[in-house]
Amino acid sequence: MPVFNYDYLNKKDYVSIGQIGSTVAPHLEAPQGVDAQLRSGAKIIEINVADRGGSQGGSAGRGQGQPIPSGAYGIEQRQELKELAEVNKAELRLHAGSSTGFTPFNQQGNAFDQRMWERNLEQFKQDVDFGYDIGAKGMVMHLIGSTRPITELGEKDFDSKKEDQYQFIDSQEGQVMAAFRGDQKFSLPELQIEKVNNEDRFGFKFNPQTGINYLGDNTEKSFNEWVEYFEKEKKENPKKWEEIYSKLGDNSQVVVANHFLKQQSMTEQSEYDAYIQRSRELNEDYNKLLQVKEMIKTPEKLKKLDKKELEEIDYWLKTKTSKGLRFLDERDLDKHIDDTNYNRLSTMERAGFYRKRFEDLENKIKDKRVTTMTEFSKQKNIEGISKLAEHSYEMSKSSGGKNFVEINPENVFPMFYGSHPQELGEVVLESRKKFVENMEKKIGRTEAEKQAEKLIGATFDLGHANLWQYYHKGDKKEFTKWLEKEGEKLAKTGVIKEIQINDNFGYADDSLPLGSGNLSKSVLDKLRPHTKDVPIISEGYGNPRGSEGRQLTRVWESLNPNMFTTPYSMQSGQSQFFNQSGYLENSQRTYIPMFLAGPAVPSEDFKFWSEIPLE
């Protein structure tokens, strides 16, 4: 086990051995994993815990290589982890389950699941409690927002690869209202404001000769083209925008969605009008059949009718029952009365259904309840993160304020909201504001702002950020410049409390050690002037079997090449250099090779008659 004489700073003077931590994978037992990382030389260790399994919150199984949730660690193991870190003067950190988030939807994917949101919050709280029990400094949680188009942020240098989908949701009920692909084409009718029951209502402009007028010269446009169309209208026809389109939404995307929904609403209203008209006709038929039945029961009434009236009734009955007065018996008449009554009631029910549908749509459009899935997801994450930070504050307060667990949301994959550095920064800053808003009455605004900055930060995962290159139109050099710029902008906001480094080739989250993929170290160079005291955690545990220690040493080698001449002491007291021991190199391996070649291969000169090789 190496013991470092000092933290050697390289020529750039921005990273030291003590600032580079490693991770314990979620399928490993935390005490053994921490012990192994300590023996590798790590002083900062991040424990990954799994999501809670089972509908009733049951824990994942042990012993079969399955991920382990925080609740599966008992009091003794928690104390063991805490003491292990204290004795070795190491810092523990925590990584919550990778699939738990604050934007859960039902199995059909068409409605936000508030109950699951609350369950996920409780799971995060349990993870925070585990963090306090083991003396962890912070907890990372994946910022899992809803899917949103890669190009939604206006990044002109990116291509969505036709994966862009725009979703719109009722901000109050959480129901998905509409979804469009960026290249999906459709028409939009021209709208006008009409007075209905002294209220402003939207209606379609109608030409008696040509029918409904459609926008854009009666041509179909893609969703993206319609957004551009209304952006242009906002600039060139501000009066029309204010009088009509602003009532549909505050931005062009929502205007397109509500315009489309308005068309759907008018269709629903047309269905209502048709069913209500049909129900009136059936109601008249029903009442007339009852009158005929009464006449048949009382022949005196029939005798009072003149010939013309009888002929009219007879003709009407033939159109409705195919039988006239002479051949229609009472049993046939009763059946027609029952059928007409059933159709009358069911038609009225359908009319009521469509009336509710179009009125609901009209009210949602009028009250501006329809919003982008991106905005909805953002607000749900802000609410959840701030509540989690409140819980962490209360836990810290109960421990006398000596320890606190940071809540650090992490950027994930490009298709999810929150993965762009700009979005990550926005969520952190808005979550801090929400925390202050909720806590200022309890502890005062000044203290609330102080606690918000202390408890809520960002984890910037460079490996996840590197996945944006798949959608970038330029070459690797141009993409690296973009990532350097966006990373530096995020770092300058001061929200980063942890940096995670792992490598890949821009296609998948391979979790390779830094230097094993194509992530450029220059991105970290741009971050470090603004994040000098921020720990760097290596998540590069995607190593070949038997070389798990390279998760840490490969990063040391990549970030601090001068460490080859860094002295360290062995337990015997003898001082050595890394290039002498091969600690970072592959010349002196500490594990059995996976294959043999050359003279090492056993000779075939001597073997049993069964050809079983000798060992």
C-alpha positions in Angstrom: 0.0 0.0 0.0 1.6 3.3 -1.1 1.9 6.2 1.3 2.5 9.6 -0.4 5.2 11.9 1.1 3.3 14.9 -0.2 0.8 16.0 -2.8 2.9 16.7 -5.8 1.5 19.5 -8.0 2.4 19.4 -11.6 3.6 22.4 -13.7 0.0 23.6 -14.3 -0.5 23.7 -10.6 -4.2 22.7 -10.7 -4.5 19.1 -9.6 -3.0 17.0 -6.9 -3.2 13.3 -6.0 -5.3 14.1 -3.0 -8.0 15.8 -5.1 -8.5 12.8 -7.4 -11.0 10.3 -6.0 -12.4 7.0 -7.2 -15.7 5.2 -7.0 -17.2 2.0 -5.6 -19.5 0.4 -8.2 -23.1 -0.2 -7.0 -22.8 -4.0 -7.2 -19.9 -4.1 -4.8 -20.2 -4.2 -1.0 -19.4 -0.7 0.2 -17.0 -1.6 3.1 -14.9 -4.0 0.9 -15.0 -1.5 -2.0 -13.9 1.4 0.2 -11.1 -0.7 1.7 -9.9 -1.7 -1.8 -9.9 2.0 -3.0 -8.0 3.0 0.1 -5.4 0.4 -0.6 -5.1 1.8 -4.2 -4.2 5.2 -2.7 -7.5 7.0 -2.9 -8.4 9.7 -0.3 -11.8 10.6 -1.8 -14.1 7.7 -2.4 -17.6 7.8 -3.8 -20.0 5.0 -3.0 -22.6 4.1 -5.6 -25.9 2.8 -4.2 -28.7 1.3 -6.3 -32.3 2.3 -6.8 -34.8 0.8 -4.4 -36.4 -2.3 -6.0 -39.9 -3.7 -5.7 -43.3 -2.0 -5.6 -43.3 -1.9 -1.9 -39.7 -0.5 -1.7 -38.0 -3.9 -1.2 -34.2 -4.0 -1.4 -32.2 -5.5 -4.3 -30.8 -9.0 -3.6 -27.2 -9.6 -2.5 -24.7 -12.2 -3.5 -25.6 -12.4 -7.2 -23.7 -9.4 -8.3 -26.9 -7.2 -8.1 -26.7 -3.5 -7.2 -27.1 -2.7 -3.5 -29.4 0.1 -2.3 -28.5 2.3 0.7 -31.2 0.7 2.8 -29.5 -2.7 2.6 -26.6 -1.4 4.8 -27.3 -1.9 8.5 -26.1 0.2 11.5 -22.9 -1.9 11.9 -21.9 -1.5 8.3 -22.6 2.2 8.3 -20.4 2.6 11.4 -17.7 0.5 9.8 -17.7 2.8 6.7 -17.5 5.9 8.8 -14.7 4.6 11.0 -12.8 3.3 8.0 -12.8 6.8 6.4 -11.9 8.5 9.7 -8.9 6.2 10.5 -7.5 6.6 7.0 -8.3 10.4 6.9 -10.3 9.9 3.7 -13.5 11.6 2.5 -16.6 9.6 1.5 -19.1 10.8 -1.0 -22.3 9.2 -2.2 -23.9 8.5 -5.6 -27.7 7.8 -5.5 -29.4 5.3 -7.8 -28.9 6.1 -11.4 -32.6 5.6 -12.5 -34.3 7.5 -9.7 -35.4 11.0 -10.8 -37.9 13.8 -10.4 -39.7 13.4 -13.7 -41.4 10.0 -13.5 -44.3 9.1 -15.9 -46.8 6.3 -15.9 -46.2 3.1 -17.8 -48.1 4.4 -20.8 -45.8 7.5 -20.8 -48.8 9.9 -21.2 -49.1 11.3 -17.7 -46.8 12.5 -15.0 -46.9 10.2 -11.9 -47.0 12.4 -8.8 -47.2 9.4 -6.5 -43.9 8.1 -8.0 -42.4 11.5 -7.7 -43.1 11.5 -3.9 -41.7 7.9 -3.6 -38.5 8.9 -5.4 -38.2 11.9 -3.0 -38.5 9.6 -0.1 -35.8 7.3 -1.6 -33.5 10.2 -2.0 -34.1 11.2 1.6 -33.1 7.7 2.7 -29.9 8.0 0.7 -29.2 11.4 2.3 -29.7 9.7 5.8 -27.3 7.0 4.8 -24.8 9.8 3.8 -25.1 11.4 7.3 -24.6 8.0 8.9 -21.3 7.3 7.1 -20.1 10.9 7.3 -20.4 11.5 3.6 -19.6 15.0 2.3 -22.1 15.1 -0.6 -24.6 13.1 -2.6 -24.7 13.0 -6.4 -28.1 12.4 -8.1 -28.7 12.1 -11.8 -30.6 15.1 -13.2 -33.1 13.0 -15.2 -35.3 15.4 -17.0 -37.8 14.6 -19.7 -36.5 13.9 -23.2 -36.3 17.0 -25.3 -34.8 17.9 -28.7 -31.1 18.3 -28.9 -31.5 21.5 -30.8 -34.0 23.1 -28.4 -31.3 25.3 -26.9 -30.7 26.9 -30.3 -27.4 25.2 -30.8 -26.8 25.6 -34.5 -23.7 23.3 -34.5 -25.8 20.2 -33.6 -27.9 17.8 -35.7 -30.7 16.0 -33.9 -30.2 12.9 -36.1 -34.0 13.0 -36.5 -34.5 12.1 -32.9 -36.0 15.4 -31.9 -39.5 15.2 -30.3 -41.4 18.1 -28.8 -43.8 17.3 -26.1 -46.4 19.5 -24.4 -48.1 18.9 -21.1 -50.8 20.3 -18.9 -48.9 22.0 -16.1 -51.7 21.3 -13.5 -52.8 17.8 -14.2 -49.5 16.4 -15.8 -51.3 15.0 -18.8 -49.4 14.9 -22.1 -51.4 17.1 -24.5 -49.5 16.8 -27.7 -46.2 15.5 -29.2 -44.5 16.4 -32.5 -41.4 15.3 -34.3 -39.4 18.2 -35.6 -40.0 17.2 -39.2 -43.7 16.2 -38.7 -45.9 18.2 -41.2 -49.4 19.5 -40.7 -51.7 22.4 -41.6 -52.9 25.1 -39.2 -56.1 27.1 -39.8 -56.2 30.8 -39.5 -57.8 32.0 -36.3 -59.9 34.9 -35.3 -61.4 36.2 -32.1 -65.2 35.7 -31.7 -67.6 36.7 -29.0 -69.4 33.7 -27.4 -71.6 34.4 -24.4 -69.8 37.7 -23.9 -66.4 35.9 -23.8 -63.6 36.0 -26.3 -63.3 32.7 -28.1 -61.2 31.5 -30.9 -62.8 30.6 -34.2 -61.6 29.7 -37.7 -61.6 32.2 -40.5 -64.0 30.8 -43.1 -64.4 31.7 -46.8 -67.8 30.7 -48.3 -66.1 29.9 -51.6 -63.0 28.1 -50.4 -63.9 27.0 -46.9 -61.5 27.3 -43.9 -58.5 29.6 -44.5 -55.2 28.0 -43.7 -52.0 29.8 -42.6 -48.8 29.8 -44.8 -50.6 30.0 -48.1 -52.6 26.9 -47.3 -49.4 24.7 -47.3 -48.3 22.1 -44.8 -45.2 22.9 -42.7 -43.1 20.9 -40.3 -43.3 21.6 -36.6 -39.9 23.3 -36.8 -41.0 25.4 -39.8 -44.2 26.5 -37.9 -42.0 27.6 -35.0 -40.0 29.7 -37.4 -43.2 31.1 -39.0 -44.5 32.4 -35.6 -41.1 33.8 -34.6 -41.3 35.8 -37.8 -44.9 36.8 -37.1 -43.9 38.0 -33.7 -41.2 40.3 -35.2 -43.0 41.5 -38.3 -46.7 41.6 -37.1 -46.5 42.5 -33.4 -50.1 43.8 -33.3 -51.4 40.5 -34.6 -49.2 38.6 -32.2 -50.5 40.6 -29.3 -54.2 40.3 -30.4 -54.3 36.6 -31.3 -51.2 34.5 -30.9 -50.1 35.8 -27.5 -53.4 34.4 -26.1 -52.2 30.9 -27.2 -48.8 31.0 -25.4 -45.7 32.9 -24.4 -43.4 31.4 -26.9 -43.6 30.1 -30.5 -43.4 26.4 -29.6 -46.4 26.6 -27.2 -48.3 28.7 -29.8 -47.9 26.0 -32.4 -49.0 23.3 -29.9 -52.0 25.3 -28.7 -52.9 26.2 -32.3 -52.9 22.5 -33.2 -54.9 21.8 -30.0 -57.4 24.5 -31.0 -57.9 22.7 -34.3 -58.6 19.5 -32.3 -60.9 21.4 -30.0 -62.9 22.6 -33.0 -63.2 19.1 -34.2 -64.4 18.0 -30.8 -67.0 20.8 -30.9 -68.1 19.7 -34.4 -68.6 16.2 -33.0 -70.6 17.6 -30.1 -72.8 19.6 -32.5 -73.5 16.5 -34.6 -74.4 14.3 -31.6 -76.5 17.0 -30.0 -78.5 17.4 -33.2 -78.9 13.7 -33.5 -80.1 13.4 -29.9 -82.7 16.1 -30.6 -84.0 14.1 -33.6 -84.1 10.9 -31.6 -85.9 12.7 -28.7 -88.6 13.8 -31.2 -88.9 10.2 -32.5 -89.2 8.8 -29.0 -91.9 11.2 -28.0 -93.8 10.6 -31.3 -93.6 6.8 -30.8 -95.1 7.1 -27.3 -97.9 9.1 -28.8 -98.6 6.5 -31.4 -98.6 3.8 -28.8 -101.2 5.8 -26.8 -103.3 6.2 -30.0 -103.2 2.4 -30.7 -104.3 1.7 -27.1 -107.3 4.2 -27.5 -108.9 3.7 -30.9 -111.2 6.6 -30.2 -108.3 9.0 -30.7 -107.5 7.4 -34.1 -111.1 7.8 -35.2 -110.8 11.5 -34.5 -108.0 11.9 -37.0 -108.8 12.7 -40.6 -107.5 10.7 -43.5 -104.5 13.0 -44.2 -103.3 12.9 -40.6 -103.5 9.1 -40.6 -101.6 8.9 -43.8 -98.8 11.1 -42.4 -98.5 8.9 -39.3 -98.6 5.8 -41.4 -95.8 7.1 -43.7 -93.7 8.2 -40.7 -94.0 4.8 -39.1 -92.9 3.1 -42.2 -89.8 5.2 -42.4 -88.9 4.4 -38.8 -90.2 0.8 -38.3 -90.7 -0.4 -42.0 -94.3 -1.2 -40.9 -97.4 1.0 -41.1 -100.3 1.3 -38.7 -102.1 -1.7 -40.1 -99.3 -4.2 -39.7 -97.5 -2.8 -36.6 -98.4 -4.7 -33.4 -97.9 -3.6 -29.9 -94.8 -5.8 -29.3 -93.0 -4.4 -32.4 -93.9 -0.9 -31.3 -92.5 -1.5 -27.8 -89.2 -2.8 -29.2 -88.8 0.3 -31.4 -89.6 2.6 -28.5 -86.9 0.8 -26.3 -84.3 1.0 -29.1 -85.0 4.6 -29.8 -84.8 5.5 -26.1 -81.5 3.7 -25.8 -80.1 5.4 -28.9 -81.4 8.8 -27.6 -79.7 8.4 -24.2 -76.4 7.1 -25.6 -76.3 9.9 -28.2 -76.8 12.4 -25.4 -74.0 10.8 -23.4 -71.7 11.0 -26.4 -72.6 14.6 -26.9 -71.8 15.3 -23.3 -68.5 13.5 -23.7 -67.4 15.7 -26.6 -68.7 18.8 -24.9 -66.5 18.1 -21.9 -63.5 17.4 -24.2 -63.7 20.6 -26.2 -64.5 22.7 -23.1 -61.5 21.2 -21.2 -59.3 22.0 -24.2 -60.6 25.5 -24.5 -60.1 26.2 -20.8 -56.5 24.8 -20.9 -55.7 27.0 -23.9 -57.4 30.0 -22.4 -55.7 29.6 -19.0 -52.3 28.9 -20.6 -51.9 25.6 -18.8 -50.2 23.9 -21.7 -46.4 24.2 -21.4 -43.3 22.5 -22.9 -42.2 19.2 -21.4 -38.8 20.9 -20.8 -40.2 23.6 -18.6 -42.4 21.2 -16.7 -39.5 18.8 -16.1 -37.3 21.7 -15.0 -39.8 22.9 -12.4 -40.4 19.3 -11.0 -36.6 18.9 -10.6 -36.2 22.3 -8.9 -39.0 21.4 -6.5 -37.5 18.0 -5.7 -33.9 19.2 -5.3 -35.0 22.1 -3.0 -37.0 19.8 -0.8 -34.1 17.3 -0.7 -31.8 20.1 0.4 -34.3 21.1 3.1 -34.2 17.6 4.4 -30.4 17.7 4.4 -30.4 20.9 6.3 -32.7 19.5 9.0 -30.4 16.4 9.3 -27.4 18.7 9.6 -29.1 20.8 12.2 -29.9 17.6 14.3 -26.3 16.7 14.2 -25.2 20.1 15.5 -24.2 21.4 12.1 -20.9 19.6 12.2 -21.6 17.6 9.1 -23.7 18.3 6.0 -24.5 16.4 2.8 -24.5 18.4 -0.4 -27.1 17.7 -3.0 -25.3 17.7 -6.3 -27.4 17.0 -9.4 -25.4 15.5 -12.3 -25.8 16.0 -16.1 -26.6 12.8 -17.9 -27.3 11.9 -21.5 -27.9 14.6 -24.2 -31.5 13.6 -25.0 -32.5 14.5 -21.4 -33.2 18.0 -20.1 -30.4 19.0 -17.7 -27.5 17.4 -19.7 -26.4 20.6 -21.3 -24.0 22.6 -19.1 -26.3 25.7 -19.4 -29.3 23.7 -18.2 -27.4 22.1 -15.3 -26.4 25.5 -14.1 -30.0 26.9 -14.4 -31.4 24.0 -12.4 -28.9 24.5 -9.6 -29.4 28.3 -9.4 -33.2 28.0 -9.5 -33.2 25.2 -6.9 -31.2 27.5 -4.6 -33.8 30.3 -5.1 -36.6 27.8 -4.3 -34.8 26.7 -1.2 -34.5 30.3 0.0 -38.1 30.9 -0.8 -39.2 27.9 1.3 -36.8 28.5 4.2 -36.5 32.3 4.7 -39.4 32.4 7.1 -37.8 29.8 9.3 -34.1 30.9 9.3 -34.1 34.3 7.7 -33.1 35.2 4.2 -29.4 35.7 4.8 -29.0 32.3 6.5 -31.2 30.6 3.8 -29.0 32.0 1.0 -25.9 30.8 2.8 -27.3 27.3 3.3 -28.6 27.1 -0.2 -25.2 27.8 -1.6 -23.6 25.3 0.8 -26.1 22.5 0.3 -27.0 22.7 -3.5 -24.4 22.4 -6.2 -23.6 20.6 -9.5 -21.7 17.5 -10.4 -20.3 18.0 -13.9 -19.7 14.6 -15.6 -17.2 15.1 -18.4 -17.9 11.6 -19.8 -21.6 12.4 -20.2 -20.7 15.8 -21.6 -18.5 14.1 -24.2 -21.5 12.2 -25.6 -22.7 15.5 -27.2 -20.1 15.0 -29.9 -22.3 12.3 -31.5 -24.7 15.1 -32.5 -22.1 17.7 -33.3 -21.8 18.7 -37.0 -18.1 19.6 -36.8 -15.0 17.5 -36.3 -13.5 16.4 -32.9 -11.4 19.6 -32.6 -14.4 21.8 -33.2 -16.5 19.8 -30.7 -13.8 20.1 -28.1 -13.7 23.9 -28.4 -17.5 23.9 -27.9 -17.2 21.7 -24.8 -14.4 23.8 -23.4 -16.5 27.0 -23.9 -19.6 25.6 -22.3 -17.7 23.9 -19.4 -15.9 27.1 -18.6 -19.1 29.1 -18.6 -20.6 26.7 -16.1 -17.5 26.7 -13.9 -17.6 30.5 -13.8 -21.0 30.4 -12.2 -19.4 28.8 -9.2 -22.0 26.0 -8.9 -19.7 23.0 -9.5 -19.1 21.1 -6.3 -17.8 17.9 -7.9 -16.2 16.9 -11.3 -16.6 13.3 -12.5 -14.2 12.0 -15.1 -14.6 8.9 -17.2 -13.9 8.4 -20.9 -15.7 7.1 -24.0 -15.7 7.6 -27.7 -18.8 9.9 -27.9 -21.3 7.1 -28.7 -22.1 5.4 -25.4 -21.4 5.9 -21.7 -18.6 3.3 -21.5 -17.1 4.5 -18.2 -13.5 4.0 -19.3 -10.7 5.5 -17.3 -9.5 9.0 -18.5 -7.1 8.6 -21.4 -8.8 5.4 -22.7 -11.3 7.2 -25.0 -11.3 10.5 -26.9 -12.3 13.0 -24.2 -9.8 15.8 -24.3 -8.1 16.8 -21.1 -8.1 20.4 -22.3 -11.8 20.5 -21.1 -10.6 20.0 -17.5 -7.9 22.6 -18.1 -10.7 25.2 -18.7 -12.6 24.1 -15.5 -9.7 24.1 -13.0 -9.0 27.8 -12.6 -12.6 28.2 -11.3 -12.8 24.8 -9.5 -9.4 24.4 -7.7 -10.9 23.1 -4.5 -13.5 20.8 -6.2 -12.8 17.1 -5.9 -12.3 15.1 -9.1 -13.9 11.6 -9.0 -12.9 8.9 -11.5 -15.8 6.9 -12.6 -13.7 4.9 -15.0 -14.6 1.5 -13.6 -15.2 0.1 -17.1 -11.9 -1.8 -17.0 -11.1 -5.3 -18.1 -11.5 -7.9 -15.4 -8.5 -7.9 -13.0 -7.4 -4.4 -13.7 -9.8 -2.5 -11.6 -7.0 -0.5 -9.9 -6.5 1.4 -13.2 -9.6 3.4 -12.4 -7.4 5.6 -10.3 -3.9 5.1 -11.5 -4.8 5.7 -15.2 -6.3 9.1 -14.1 -3.1 10.0 -12.1 -1.1 9.2 -15.2 -3.3 11.2 -17.5 -3.6 14.3 -15.3 -0.2 14.4 -13.7 2.4 12.8 -15.9 5.2 14.1 -13.6 4.0 11.7 -11.0 6.4 9.2 -12.5 9.1 10.9 -10.5 6.9 11.4 -7.4 8.4 9.7 -4.4 6.3 7.5 -2.2 7.1 5.3 0.8 6.4 1.6 1.1 5.4 0.2 4.5 9.0 -1.1 4.9 10.0 2.6 5.0 12.0 2.4 1.7 11.4 5.4 -0.6 10.8 4.6 -4.3 9.6 6.4 -7.5 6.6 5.3 -9.5 8.8 4.7 -12.6 10.9 2.3 -10.6 8.0 0.3 -9.2 5.8 0.2 -12.3 2.8 1.2 -10.1 1.4 3.2 -13.0 2.9 1.2 -15.8 2.0 -2.2 -17.1 5.5 -3.6 -16.8 4.8 -5.1 -13.3 1.3 -6.4 -13.2 -0.4 -7.5 -10.0 -2.8 -9.9 -11.6 -2.7 -13.2 -13.5 -2.4 -12.7 -17.3 -5.4 -13.7 -19.3 -3.4 -15.6 -21.9 0.1 -17.1 -22.5 2.4 -16.8 -25.5 5.8 -17.9 -26.6 8.1 -19.8 -24.2 5.5 -19.5 -21.4 3.2 -21.9 -23.3 3.5 -25.5 -21.8 5.3 -28.0 -24.1 3.3 -30.8 -25.7 6.2 -33.2 -25.4 4.8 -34.8 -22.3 1.1 -35.5 -21.9 -1.3 -38.2 -20.8 -2.8 -40.6 -23.4 -6.1 -38.8 -22.8 -4.3 -35.6 -23.9 -5.1 -33.8 -20.6 -2.3 -31.3 -20.3 0.1 -31.4 -17.4 0.2 -28.4 -15.0 
